Amino acid sequence: MKLIKFIFIPLLCYCNVSFAEEDFIIKKNRDIFEKMPLISLQPMLNFCREEQPQLNVELEKAYSVAKVKLVNAAKNVKYNGISPLQQKEIDQPVDAAFKHELQKMLEIMSISIRKVDAEKYCPSLIDRLNNFDQAEFQRAIEMQYSHYIDRATQKKKALSQE
């Protein structure tokens, strides 16, 4: 579970993109692995839908394209040619405590976004979604895996030398 938290908390911060229609009944780690970057945008999408309803058509259009790109990027992540998470790890049920932590993070994000100027933020969000680069996002995730694995290797070496 620590591996999953380490991987997805940075994803939550890195990319503000989420399934706004997602019902948050996350049953498997695979759901989190593939959808976490999308889940993290839910508060922003909801904010723009409420505060700038005249932009909803444009927002939904941009979101639907970005959603496909993000899910594909998450599915295609590789480190040294292999998927960092093994099949058995991503098919495990999601820890209830992690679900609770995730819900709290989304609530905090929802509260904090209320301070933003919707007239400036929502067009910027649409622009970000329209210009989302799947390959760049995938490289960023792969770099995070690389850093994580390097740190784990260094820690393992340090422990074995003691």
C-alpha positions as a LaTeX table, in Angstrom:
\begin{tabular}{lrrr}
\hline
Residue & $x$ (\AA) & $y$ (\AA) & $z$ (\AA) \\
\hline
Met1 & 0.00 & 0.00 & 0.00 \\
Lys2 & 2.96 & 2.35 & 0.62 \\
Leu3 & 4.01 & 1.89 & $-3.00$ \\
Ile4 & 0.54 & 2.81 & $-4.17$ \\
Lys5 & 0.41 & 5.88 & $-1.92$ \\
Phe6 & 3.85 & 7.02 & $-3.08$ \\
Ile7 & 2.89 & 6.67 & $-6.71$ \\
Phe8 & $-0.53$ & 8.26 & $-6.62$ \\
Ile9 & $-0.10$ & 11.15 & $-4.20$ \\
Pro10 & 2.43 & 12.79 & $-6.58$ \\
Leu11 & 0.11 & 12.05 & $-9.49$ \\
Leu12 & $-2.65$ & 13.80 & $-7.61$ \\
Cys13 & $-0.47$ & 16.88 & $-7.26$ \\
Tyr14 & 1.18 & 16.71 & $-10.68$ \\
Cys15 & $-1.85$ & 16.61 & $-12.91$ \\
Asn16 & $-5.14$ & 18.16 & $-12.02$ \\
Val17 & $-7.35$ & 15.96 & $-14.12$ \\
Ser18 & $-10.23$ & 13.71 & $-12.97$ \\
Phe19 & $-13.36$ & 11.75 & $-13.83$ \\
Ala20 & $-16.03$ & 14.23 & $-12.82$ \\
Glu21 & $-18.76$ & 11.68 & $-13.35$ \\
Glu22 & $-16.88$ & 9.01 & $-11.38$ \\
Asp23 & $-18.93$ & 7.65 & $-8.50$ \\
Phe24 & $-15.86$ & 7.00 & $-6.30$ \\
Ile25 & $-16.73$ & 3.39 & $-5.71$ \\
Ile26 & $-13.14$ & 2.42 & $-6.30$ \\
Lys27 & $-12.90$ & $-1.33$ & $-5.97$ \\
Lys28 & $-9.41$ & $-2.18$ & $-7.20$ \\
Asn29 & $-5.98$ & $-0.62$ & $-7.24$ \\
Arg30 & $-6.21$ & $-0.77$ & $-11.04$ \\
Asp31 & $-9.00$ & 1.82 & $-10.87$ \\
Ile32 & $-6.81$ & 4.14 & $-8.83$ \\
Phe33 & $-3.76$ & 3.54 & $-11.00$ \\
Glu34 & $-5.61$ & 4.36 & $-14.19$ \\
Lys35 & $-7.91$ & 7.11 & $-12.91$ \\
Met36 & $-6.09$ & 8.97 & $-10.13$ \\
Pro37 & $-4.93$ & 11.83 & $-12.34$ \\
Leu38 & $-8.52$ & 12.17 & $-13.52$ \\
Ile39 & $-10.04$ & 11.88 & $-10.07$ \\
Ser40 & $-7.91$ & 14.77 & $-8.84$ \\
Leu41 & $-9.57$ & 17.20 & $-11.24$ \\
Gln42 & $-13.07$ & 16.59 & $-10.00$ \\
Pro43 & $-13.14$ & 19.61 & $-7.66$ \\
Met44 & $-11.91$ & 21.90 & $-10.44$ \\
Leu45 & $-14.43$ & 20.61 & $-12.96$ \\
Asn46 & $-17.28$ & 20.88 & $-10.48$ \\
Phe47 & $-16.22$ & 24.43 & $-9.59$ \\
Cys48 & $-16.20$ & 25.53 & $-13.23$ \\
Arg49 & $-19.50$ & 23.81 & $-13.94$ \\
Glu50 & $-21.13$ & 25.69 & $-11.07$ \\
Glu51 & $-19.43$ & 29.08 & $-11.42$ \\
Gln52 & $-19.16$ & 29.32 & $-15.21$ \\
Pro53 & $-22.06$ & 27.26 & $-16.64$ \\
Gln54 & $-21.83$ & 29.09 & $-19.98$ \\
Leu55 & $-18.50$ & 27.25 & $-20.52$ \\
Asn56 & $-19.88$ & 23.78 & $-19.76$ \\
Val57 & $-20.06$ & 22.61 & $-23.39$ \\
Glu58 & $-16.48$ & 23.68 & $-24.05$ \\
Leu59 & $-15.33$ & 22.25 & $-20.71$ \\
Glu60 & $-16.97$ & 18.87 & $-21.34$ \\
Lys61 & $-15.50$ & 18.67 & $-24.81$ \\
Ala62 & $-11.98$ & 19.42 & $-23.58$ \\
Tyr63 & $-12.41$ & 17.10 & $-20.62$ \\
Ser64 & $-13.59$ & 14.15 & $-22.70$ \\
Val65 & $-10.50$ & 14.33 & $-24.95$ \\
Ala66 & $-8.11$ & 14.74 & $-22.00$ \\
Lys67 & $-9.80$ & 11.86 & $-20.16$ \\
Val68 & $-9.01$ & 9.41 & $-22.93$ \\
Lys69 & $-5.41$ & 10.63 & $-23.15$ \\
Leu70 & $-4.87$ & 10.38 & $-19.39$ \\
Val71 & $-6.26$ & 6.87 & $-19.06$ \\
Asn72 & $-4.17$ & 5.72 & $-22.01$ \\
Ala73 & $-1.04$ & 7.29 & $-20.52$ \\
Ala74 & $-1.64$ & 5.58 & $-17.17$ \\
Lys75 & $-2.19$ & 2.21 & $-18.88$ \\
Asn76 & 0.98 & 2.56 & $-20.95$ \\
Val77 & 3.40 & 3.52 & $-18.17$ \\
Lys78 & 6.51 & 1.39 & $-18.26$ \\
Tyr79 & 9.80 & 1.43 & $-16.36$ \\
Asn80 & 12.70 & $-0.29$ & $-18.09$ \\
Gly81 & 10.20 & $-1.83$ & $-20.49$ \\
Ile82 & 7.91 & $-3.34$ & $-17.85$ \\
Ser83 & 4.90 & $-2.13$ & $-15.91$ \\
Pro84 & 6.05 & $-0.97$ & $-12.44$ \\
Leu85 & 3.08 & $-2.56$ & $-10.74$ \\
Gln86 & 2.63 & $-6.26$ & $-11.17$ \\
Gln87 & $-0.78$ & $-7.58$ & $-12.19$ \\
Lys88 & $-1.47$ & $-9.06$ & $-8.74$ \\
Glu89 & $-0.77$ & $-5.70$ & $-7.08$ \\
Ile90 & $-3.12$ & $-3.69$ & $-9.23$ \\
Asp91 & $-5.91$ & $-6.23$ & $-8.94$ \\
Gln92 & $-5.99$ & $-6.07$ & $-5.13$ \\
Pro93 & $-8.92$ & $-4.37$ & $-3.41$ \\
Val94 & $-8.33$ & $-0.78$ & $-2.41$ \\
Asp95 & $-7.63$ & $-0.17$ & 1.26 \\
Ala96 & $-10.59$ & 1.51 & 2.96 \\
Ala97 & $-8.31$ & 3.93 & 4.80 \\
Phe98 & $-6.79$ & 5.02 & 1.49 \\
Lys99 & $-10.27$ & 5.62 & 0.03 \\
His100 & $-11.08$ & 7.75 & 3.05 \\
Glu101 & $-7.81$ & 9.72 & 2.68 \\
Leu102 & $-8.56$ & 10.26 & $-1.00$ \\
Gln103 & $-12.05$ & 11.55 & $-0.27$ \\
Lys104 & $-10.64$ & 13.97 & 2.34 \\
Met105 & $-8.06$ & 15.25 & $-0.15$ \\
Leu106 & $-10.78$ & 15.91 & $-2.70$ \\
Glu107 & $-12.89$ & 17.73 & $-0.12$ \\
Ile108 & $-9.92$ & 19.94 & 0.82 \\
Met109 & $-9.29$ & 20.67 & $-2.86$ \\
Ser110 & $-12.98$ & 21.60 & $-3.29$ \\
Ile111 & $-12.80$ & 24.03 & $-0.39$ \\
Ser112 & $-9.54$ & 25.62 & $-1.51$ \\
Ile113 & $-10.66$ & 26.17 & $-5.11$ \\
Arg114 & $-13.62$ & 28.27 & $-3.94$ \\
Lys115 & $-11.17$ & 31.16 & $-3.43$ \\
Val116 & $-10.19$ & 31.24 & $-7.12$ \\
Asp117 & $-11.49$ & 33.76 & $-9.67$ \\
Ala118 & $-13.69$ & 31.55 & $-11.86$ \\
Glu119 & $-13.64$ & 33.96 & $-14.80$ \\
Lys120 & $-9.88$ & 33.54 & $-15.14$ \\
Tyr121 & $-9.46$ & 30.00 & $-13.88$ \\
Cys122 & $-12.10$ & 28.15 & $-15.93$ \\
Pro123 & $-10.89$ & 29.27 & $-19.37$ \\
Ser124 & $-7.36$ & 28.44 & $-18.24$ \\
Leu125 & $-8.49$ & 24.96 & $-17.17$ \\
Ile126 & $-10.16$ & 24.40 & $-20.54$ \\
Asp127 & $-6.99$ & 25.52 & $-22.29$ \\
Arg128 & $-4.91$ & 23.14 & $-20.16$ \\
Leu129 & $-7.20$ & 20.25 & $-21.00$ \\
Asn130 & $-7.15$ & 21.11 & $-24.69$ \\
Asn131 & $-3.35$ & 21.21 & $-24.69$ \\
Phe132 & $-2.77$ & 18.11 & $-22.59$ \\
Asp133 & 0.24 & 16.14 & $-23.88$ \\
Gln134 & $-0.20$ & 12.41 & $-23.26$ \\
Ala135 & 3.43 & 11.52 & $-24.02$ \\
Glu136 & 4.78 & 14.21 & $-21.69$ \\
Phe137 & 2.48 & 13.06 & $-18.89$ \\
Gln138 & 3.51 & 9.44 & $-19.38$ \\
Arg139 & 7.20 & 10.44 & $-19.24$ \\
Ala140 & 6.57 & 12.37 & $-16.01$ \\
Ile141 & 4.95 & 9.32 & $-14.39$ \\
Glu142 & 7.80 & 7.10 & $-15.58$ \\
Met143 & 10.33 & 9.56 & $-14.10$ \\
Gln144 & 8.51 & 9.38 & $-10.77$ \\
Tyr145 & 8.79 & 5.60 & $-10.86$ \\
Ser146 & 12.46 & 5.90 & $-11.70$ \\
His147 & 13.09 & 8.20 & $-8.72$ \\
Tyr148 & 11.11 & 5.93 & $-6.43$ \\
Ile149 & 12.97 & 2.81 & $-7.52$ \\
Asp150 & 16.34 & 4.58 & $-7.27$ \\
Arg151 & 15.57 & 5.73 & $-3.72$ \\
Ala152 & 14.38 & 2.27 & $-2.74$ \\
Thr153 & 17.57 & 0.75 & $-4.17$ \\
Gln154 & 19.74 & 3.25 & $-2.30$ \\
Lys155 & 17.89 & 2.59 & 0.93 \\
Lys156 & 18.27 & $-1.16$ & 0.45 \\
Lys157 & 22.03 & $-0.76$ & $-0.14$ \\
Ala158 & 22.37 & 1.45 & 2.92 \\
Leu159 & 20.55 & $-1.09$ & 5.09 \\
Ser160 & 22.64 & $-3.97$ & 3.77 \\
Gln161 & 25.88 & $-2.10$ & 4.55 \\
Glu162 & 24.93 & $-1.59$ & 8.19 \\
\hline
\end{tabular}
